[in-house]
Amino acid sequence: MKLFTIGYEGATMNEFLSALREAGVKRVIDVRALPLSRRPGFSKTPLRFALAEVGIDYVHLRALGTPAEGRAAARAGRVSELERIYAGQLELPEAIVAGQEMKRLAAEQPSALLCFERDPAGCHRTLLWRAVAGEAEVVDLVP
């Protein structure tokens, strides 16, 4: 299974959509706990519409998002704290189910895990794929 990841930090919507289309992504799996953004177009509903206009499906798996304390740790650059908090999140029953759904969706068609951070090393999406889909071939897209 091939799995893409993408963060929209610093990207315009056109750059974001171009990166997805050029990679052949057919589905975006939003793994933000809160699918809201101050960047125009990247909140859940406008994002879903923008993706649909270019033929890309959108799925939001809230249970795979980072809890508030994990987001605070990530913003502060406390990676080990983020890892600890997020590992606990992935043990929750709803996260286990969502993780299996993520794998099923990604196996169906080329899919990209979406979060804010441009650098996947500082984002929970890397922790997520390593924990849930460690066997996947992962390609980090940078719009």
Secondary structure, DSSP 8 states (H G I E B T S, - for coil): -EEEEEE-TT--HHHHHHHHHHHT--EEEE--SS---SSTT-SHHHHHHHHHHTT-EEEE-GGGS--HHHHHHHHTT-HHHHHHHHHHHHTSHHHHHHHHHHHHHHHHS-EEEEES-SSGGGSHHHHHHHHH-TTSEEEEE--
